Amino acid sequence: MSEVFLYPELRVDRSIKLSSEKALQFLTWYKSQLEPFLDAYFDHKISEASKVHPEAVVLSEGVRRFVRNGGKRVRPAFAYCAYVASGGRSLEAILYASAALEVLHAWALIHDDIIDNANIRRGKPSVHKVFEDFHRKRGFRGNAENFGVYAAILVGDLAFSYADELLNTAPFPAGRIRRAKEYYDLMKKQVIFGEYLDVVAPLKKQITERDLLTILEYKTAKYTIERPTHIGAILAGAEEDILQVFSSYAIPLGQAFQIQDDIMGTFSSEEKIGKPVDSDIKEGKRTLLVLKAYEYSKRAERKFLDKVLGNQLAGEAEIENVRQIIRECGALEYSQELAYKLIKKAKGAILQAKLVEEGREYLLQAADYLLTRST
């Protein structure tokens, strides 16, 4: 499959490319700080579970294994960036709070894979498939697939509990923790609402671009960027005006992030994104690509889309024809251009804000990383 570069003209813009490279260097550094902390935390949690019952350990190990299996640690990194941009200085303290966001993300993804019936996550078996295999290897009675789902739900719930514990025990003044938890609780509720809207969307005959952007706002933008930046800023003692700056940055950037994720989910490779690149099409996922393909394509092409989208038995030739329709009708170009505009809007929101320069630079680099991200 040929690569689809989102913005070919930016490949020669050295300033943006260098900024993007710095963003990746920052993420690599932050992972090097966060992951030893998470390993030590899970060692303690596994020891704690062993005191309940030897069988209980597999649930704690399931959370640790999933968290270890990869991920860029984007949500905790955004919390850290906002913390620094708002004047925060304690790396040890913000590690607790930002780790909570990564473990909460494990809960969301584990349950998301169950909802989507997705067997692969980050290039490895999803949690429900791991426990399905565990059932068979242990020679348990009953249905292995059902057991896999039941156990994965519990692993996700345990991750949810661990995330709460991490934020509750973060070494910040009680007033700041209490205020941060208000936004943390909003984050949890909003991603659930966003997930439901995403589940319902393919069942409707038609949704609008505005409907889709609302889904992206609640499922991705608020959850991935807005609330993590709010939590980081609040733990640094930021006031409401700074939170508003982060909202103006986070919503368009988060929407662009998901638009580009969906582009990569259709035009990339399994090696790069860690899941099959035909899964969105086979699931009939209502992405911006699909919405615009229906709007811009010819009648015969729309009939073909009706036949293939949501068809789990669609062959590779049919999948490739869907990609071709998306390219040739202009849906891909429209989606790329909208993502570009949203990223530029996000950058503009923080360029003039009163933020600590180090944190501001991290946030700008994150936006430039999206600008240069390709499949």
C-alpha positions as MATLAB code, in Angstrom:
seq = 'MSEVFLYPELRVDRSIKLSSEKALQFLTWYKSQLEPFLDAYFDHKISEASKVHPEAVVLSEGVRRFVRNGGKRVRPAFAYCAYVASGGRSLEAILYASAALEVLHAWALIHDDIIDNANIRRGKPSVHKVFEDFHRKRGFRGNAENFGVYAAILVGDLAFSYADELLNTAPFPAGRIRRAKEYYDLMKKQVIFGEYLDVVAPLKKQITERDLLTILEYKTAKYTIERPTHIGAILAGAEEDILQVFSSYAIPLGQAFQIQDDIMGTFSSEEKIGKPVDSDIKEGKRTLLVLKAYEYSKRAERKFLDKVLGNQLAGEAEIENVRQIIRECGALEYSQELAYKLIKKAKGAILQAKLVEEGREYLLQAADYLLTRST';
ca = [
       0.000    0.000    0.000;
       1.388    3.405   -0.938;
       1.935    5.939    1.806;
      -0.368    8.935    2.068;
       1.569   11.964    3.292;
      -0.803   14.352    4.952;
       0.904   17.577    3.974;
       3.635   17.000    1.370;
       4.539   20.694    1.287;
       5.587   20.514    4.946;
       8.219   17.880    4.251;
      10.564   20.664    3.175;
       9.767   22.992    6.090;
      12.750   22.317    8.335;
      11.453   24.398   11.251;
       8.290   22.332   11.521;
      10.117   19.058   10.983;
      12.672   19.929   13.659;
       9.878   20.883   16.056;
       8.168   17.571   15.339;
      11.404   15.698   15.995;
      11.752   17.507   19.327;
       8.228   16.390   20.223;
       9.218   12.767   19.656;
      12.384   13.285   21.710;
      10.288   14.741   24.522;
       7.840   11.811   24.425;
      10.764    9.370   24.537;
      12.219   11.197   27.535;
       8.899   11.377   29.365;
       8.257    7.656   28.792;
      11.690    6.971   30.315;
      10.532    8.797   33.459;
       6.992    7.422   33.616;
       7.530    3.738   32.880;
       9.842    2.898   35.817;
       7.315    4.608   38.072;
       4.492    2.481   36.600;
       6.548   -0.711   36.931;
       7.188   -0.041   40.616;
       3.511    0.774   41.166;
       2.346   -2.456   39.517;
       4.853   -4.519   41.480;
       3.141   -3.224   44.599;
      -0.351   -3.861   43.212;
       0.509   -7.437   42.211;
       1.881   -8.102   45.688;
      -1.327   -6.623   47.122;
      -3.486   -8.888   44.918;
      -1.511  -11.995   45.951;
      -2.639  -11.419   49.537;
      -6.268  -11.620   48.410;
      -5.870  -14.914   46.527;
      -3.296  -16.393   44.126;
      -5.911  -16.375   41.329;
      -6.506  -12.627   41.787;
      -2.968  -11.857   40.650;
      -3.852  -12.469   36.984;
      -6.085   -9.383   36.952;
      -3.353   -7.073   38.254;
      -0.888   -8.686   35.888;
      -3.381   -8.118   33.076;
      -3.406   -4.366   33.754;
       0.388   -4.200   33.933;
       0.848   -6.258   30.767;
      -1.543   -4.052   28.818;
       0.090   -0.813   30.000;
       3.542   -2.230   29.207;
       2.518   -3.261   25.688;
       3.088    0.173   24.223;
       1.470    3.521   23.631;
       3.070    6.929   23.261;
       1.912    8.097   26.746;
       0.288   11.105   25.085;
      -2.244   11.882   27.830;
       0.218   11.950   30.733;
       2.631   13.919   28.549;
      -0.013   16.595   27.930;
      -0.680   16.790   31.677;
       3.037   17.255   32.293;
       3.344   19.928   29.577;
       0.445   21.930   31.002;
       1.859   21.533   34.515;
       5.215   22.966   33.432;
       3.577   25.667   31.269;
       1.560   26.746   34.324;
       4.613   27.030   36.581;
       4.773   23.519   38.077;
       8.200   22.193   39.060;
       7.885   18.813   40.832;
       8.478   15.954   38.376;
       7.940   13.321   41.071;
       4.550   14.735   42.026;
       3.238   15.103   38.479;
       4.332   11.522   37.697;
       1.666   10.248   40.106;
      -1.092   12.296   38.530;
      -0.031   11.729   34.944;
       0.330    7.975   35.567;
      -3.334    7.993   36.586;
      -4.246    9.189   33.093;
      -2.257    6.415   31.418;
      -3.841    3.720   33.577;
      -7.285    5.209   32.999;
      -6.544    4.996   29.267;
      -5.912    1.269   29.706;
      -9.453    0.918   31.079;
     -10.919    2.769   28.101;
      -9.005    0.763   25.492;
      -9.671   -2.628   27.096;
     -13.405   -1.967   27.111;
     -13.253   -0.388   23.647;
     -11.748   -3.591   22.235;
     -14.633   -5.574   23.717;
     -17.195   -3.191   22.214;
     -15.477   -3.290   18.809;
     -14.792   -7.046   18.984;
     -11.182   -6.140   18.159;
      -8.690   -8.970   18.551;
      -5.493   -6.926   18.170;
      -4.270   -3.916   20.138;
      -0.807   -2.388   19.690;
       0.201   -5.361   17.566;
      -0.647   -7.926   20.258;
      -3.771   -9.855   21.301;
      -6.416   -7.760   23.030;
      -7.027   -8.475   26.710;
     -10.189  -10.505   26.083;
      -8.254  -12.698   23.620;
      -5.419  -13.146   26.149;
      -7.886  -14.433   28.746;
      -9.692  -16.566   26.200;
      -6.355  -18.307   25.584;
      -5.713  -18.446   29.354;
      -9.031  -20.306   29.775;
      -8.061  -22.911   27.204;
      -4.532  -23.416   28.569;
      -5.835  -23.897   32.101;
      -8.402  -26.431   30.898;
     -11.286  -24.559   32.490;
     -14.851  -25.684   31.930;
     -17.336  -23.541   30.021;
     -17.069  -21.122   27.116;
     -13.569  -19.678   26.586;
     -14.784  -16.631   24.608;
     -17.259  -15.646   27.313;
     -14.610  -16.046   29.998;
     -12.242  -13.845   27.991;
     -14.806  -11.054   27.841;
     -15.762  -11.351   31.520;
     -12.133  -11.288   32.660;
     -11.261   -8.352   30.361;
     -14.148   -6.313   31.766;
     -12.760   -6.915   35.257;
      -9.205   -6.042   34.188;
     -10.546   -2.783   32.762;
     -12.477   -2.083   35.952;
      -9.369   -2.748   38.027;
      -7.395   -0.304   35.863;
     -10.156    2.252   36.495;
      -9.740    1.734   40.258;
      -5.946    1.981   40.072;
      -6.189    5.229   38.115;
      -8.381    6.766   40.813;
      -5.941    5.629   43.482;
      -2.961    7.171   41.685;
      -4.581   10.591   41.450;
      -5.928   10.441   45.011;
      -2.459    9.706   46.412;
      -0.494   12.174   44.257;
       1.659   14.371   46.561;
      -0.096   17.702   46.021;
      -2.025   19.927   48.435;
      -5.475   18.496   49.157;
      -7.225   21.523   47.663;
      -5.473   21.078   44.321;
      -6.214   17.337   44.246;
      -9.876   18.033   45.016;
     -10.089   20.604   42.211;
      -8.213   18.352   39.756;
     -10.586   15.488   40.528;
     -13.529   17.575   39.348;
     -11.959   17.694   35.884;
     -10.786   14.101   36.104;
     -14.343   12.970   36.832;
     -15.594   15.049   33.914;
     -12.990   13.355   31.727;
     -14.302    9.902   32.659;
     -17.937   10.784   32.052;
     -17.297   12.616   28.804;
     -15.314    9.792   27.202;
     -18.145    7.376   28.068;
     -20.677    9.679   26.410;
     -18.348   10.053   23.426;
     -17.921    6.284   23.140;
     -21.696    5.788   23.175;
     -22.187    8.389   20.456;
     -19.486    6.609   18.442;
     -21.248    3.251   18.902;
     -24.606    4.697   17.824;
     -23.281    6.615   14.784;
     -22.906    3.604   12.413;
     -26.461    2.511   13.268;
     -27.989    5.719   11.939;
     -28.832    6.221    8.292;
     -27.007    9.525    8.267;
     -24.941   11.752   10.542;
     -23.663   15.233    9.798;
     -20.143   16.601    9.960;
     -21.216   18.579   13.010;
     -22.398   15.358   14.691;
     -19.054   13.754   13.928;
     -17.028   16.675   15.272;
     -19.058   16.462   18.490;
     -18.127   12.790   18.792;
     -14.466   13.662   18.187;
     -14.672   16.413   20.803;
     -15.996   14.121   23.521;
     -14.325   10.825   22.649;
     -10.912   12.236   21.783;
     -10.317   15.971   22.273;
     -11.584   16.345   25.830;
     -10.255   12.953   26.904;
      -6.861   13.039   25.217;
      -5.869   16.695   25.514;
      -8.300   19.097   27.213;
      -8.825   17.355   30.559;
      -5.203   16.163   30.868;
      -3.993   19.750   30.302;
      -6.580   21.035   32.768;
      -5.486   18.518   35.401;
      -1.815   19.366   34.935;
      -2.509   23.111   35.050;
      -4.686   22.861   38.169;
      -2.023   20.852   40.010;
       0.385   23.703   39.246;
      -2.119   26.192   40.728;
      -3.471   27.676   37.461;
      -6.563   29.881   37.419;
      -9.579   29.763   35.112;
      -8.117   31.985   32.381;
      -5.283   29.502   31.806;
      -7.729   26.597   31.694;
      -9.619   28.418   28.954;
      -6.408   28.790   26.947;
      -5.869   25.044   27.165;
      -9.462   24.387   26.052;
      -8.984   26.603   23.003;
      -5.838   24.631   22.209;
      -7.095   21.163   23.054;
     -10.447   20.895   21.280;
      -9.250   21.615   17.710;
      -6.009   19.685   18.252;
      -7.875   16.672   19.609;
     -10.313   16.696   16.713;
      -7.398   16.872   14.269;
      -5.653   14.050   16.152;
      -8.650   11.739   15.658;
      -9.186   12.734   12.023;
      -5.578   11.815   11.310;
      -5.866    8.619   13.355;
      -8.802    7.640   11.153;
      -6.802    8.452    8.015;
      -3.993    6.231    9.280;
      -6.522    3.553   10.225;
      -7.553    3.356    6.574;
      -4.361    4.104    4.632;
      -1.488    2.989    6.870;
      -0.176   -0.498    7.693;
      -0.773   -2.878   10.581;
       2.934   -2.663   11.471;
       2.681    1.103   12.020;
      -0.641    1.369   13.848;
      -0.755   -1.989   15.647;
      -4.136   -3.128   14.297;
      -5.547   -4.273   10.944;
      -6.012   -1.371    8.507;
      -9.251   -2.814    7.171;
     -10.962   -2.889   10.590;
     -12.529    0.602   10.380;
     -14.033   -0.209    6.980;
     -15.244   -3.652    8.042;
     -16.798   -2.161   11.182;
     -18.526    0.533    9.122;
     -16.985    3.234   11.299;
     -18.398    6.673   10.494;
     -15.215    8.670   10.033;
     -14.914   12.017    8.285;
     -13.437   10.112    5.344;
     -16.626    8.069    5.053;
     -18.976   11.023    5.547;
     -17.275   12.993    2.792;
     -17.023    9.947    0.522;
     -20.808    9.628    0.618;
     -21.208   13.355    0.028;
     -18.717   13.661   -2.849;
     -18.936   10.320   -4.659;
     -21.194    9.239   -7.518;
     -24.359    7.186   -7.061;
     -22.744    3.898   -8.163;
     -19.840    4.514   -5.781;
     -22.228    5.176   -2.893;
     -23.959    1.867   -3.603;
     -20.581    0.151   -3.480;
     -19.808    1.842   -0.153;
     -23.162    0.569    1.177;
     -22.131   -2.940    0.169;
     -18.659   -2.938    1.729;
     -18.787   -0.656    4.781;
     -19.724   -2.725    7.810;
     -19.231   -6.008    5.934;
     -16.942   -8.221    8.034;
     -16.503  -10.568    5.063;
     -15.297   -7.881    2.640;
     -12.242   -8.947    0.647;
      -9.004   -7.011    0.172;
      -9.975   -5.990   -3.383;
     -13.230   -4.489   -2.086;
     -11.400   -2.736    0.753;
      -8.902   -1.257   -1.702;
     -11.764   -0.030   -3.924;
     -13.210    1.816   -0.918;
      -9.819    3.470   -0.379;
      -9.726    4.436   -4.043;
     -13.187    6.015   -3.848;
     -12.129    8.003   -0.767;
      -9.021    9.252   -2.558;
     -10.545   10.056   -5.932;
     -13.749   11.764   -4.768;
     -11.811   14.260   -2.624;
     -12.789   12.921    0.819;
      -9.169   12.268    1.796;
      -8.035   15.732    0.717;
     -10.939   17.385    2.560;
     -10.137   15.480    5.773;
      -6.451   16.379    5.544;
      -7.210   20.049    4.997;
      -9.652   20.226    7.904;
      -7.088   18.573   10.189;
      -4.501   21.121    9.026;
      -6.825   24.060    9.808;
      -7.663   22.660   13.245;
      -3.985   22.204   14.126;
      -3.169   25.777   13.073;
      -6.086   27.022   15.193;
      -4.766   25.092   18.192;
      -1.286   26.578   17.834;
      -2.700   30.073   17.582;
      -4.544   29.634   20.881;
      -1.361   29.342   22.958;
       1.123   31.467   21.043;
       0.119   34.657   22.849;
      -0.915   33.145   26.184;
       0.977   33.845   29.403;
       2.651   30.475   29.825;
       6.084   29.310   30.932;
       8.106   29.110   27.729;
       9.340   25.538   28.260;
       5.803   24.181   28.553;
       4.525   26.293   25.667;
       7.272   24.886   23.433;
       6.274   21.326   24.288;
       2.676   22.091   23.322;
       3.670   23.704   20.023;
       5.939   20.771   19.250;
       3.032   18.383   19.839;
       0.970   20.280   17.264;
       3.844   20.244   14.762;
       4.191   16.512   15.315;
       0.608   16.115   14.101;
       1.332   18.342   11.100;
       4.150   16.082    9.941;
       2.558   12.780   10.964;
       2.025   10.470    7.994;
       0.822    6.979    7.383;
];
